[in-house]
Amino acid sequence: MNHKSINWERPHCKASSEIADLYHLRWTIETFYREFKVGMQANVWHCQKVDSFEKELVSKLIAVCLVRLASAASSNSLGLMPSDISFAKVFTEVKIFLRKITSTIHPGNFASCHFELMCRCAKYLVDIRPDRSFPRDKQLYRRISRNLQRKRAGRPPIIIDTKKTPRPELLPSANGVIFLLS
């Protein structure tokens, strides 16, 4: 068998560049599964039998292939990698394209619709955020996404200025005499 693997018991046997390449492949695979589950809602299935599950899985995988082909074609025109284009947004564009070609397109208009699809897909570049993380704790993720991390606003606090020294209580009389009250 000719496949890449790492023996974690003896990591000094592998070059650091090879370990970095393997980690990059792993990251690509994990990103694909996240896109597949979230972007295509592949964690929601509408079937009850094994046969219908297989059909639904195959149809989702065919859709993934169409999205990847559209990403590859549009990124190739820009000189980018297919992973530099947003999977979810290209998936939406492919769904619109498929609806368009199956409903009201004439055979002569296919090339123009395909060109329009490629141009629209090329606009959706992935945002690169260096310190972005995806927490696994769903409750923490919900609190952050709903902006519940900060303390809720209640009654405003009473601000006491302690820097000022209180003036002595003085009471002036009508004839100009000042009385000190204590």
Residue pairs with C-beta under 8 A, 6 or more apart in sequence:
4 18
4 21
4 22
4 25
6 14
6 19
6 22
7 13
7 14
11 19
28 83
31 83
34 134
35 87
35 88
36 42
36 60
36 64
37 43
38 88
39 87
39 88
39 91
40 60
40 63
40 64
40 91
42 60
45 53
45 56
46 56
47 53
47 55
47 56
63 91
63 94
66 94
66 98
67 87
67 90
67 91
67 94
68 82
70 90
70 93
70 94
70 97
70 117
70 118
70 121
71 82
71 83
71 85
71 87
71 90
71 121
72 82
73 118
73 121
74 85
74 90
74 117
74 118
74 119
74 121
74 122
75 81
75 82
75 84
75 85
75 122
77 118
77 122
78 122
80 125
83 126
84 125
84 126
85 121
85 122
85 124
85 125
85 126
86 124
86 125
86 126
89 121
89 124
90 121
90 124
93 117
93 120
93 121
93 124
94 117
97 113
97 114
97 117
100 113
101 110
101 113
105 113
134 141
135 141
135 144
142 148
143 149
168 180
168 181
168 182
169 180
169 181
169 182
170 178
170 179
170 180
170 181
171 178
171 179
171 181
172 178
172 179
173 179
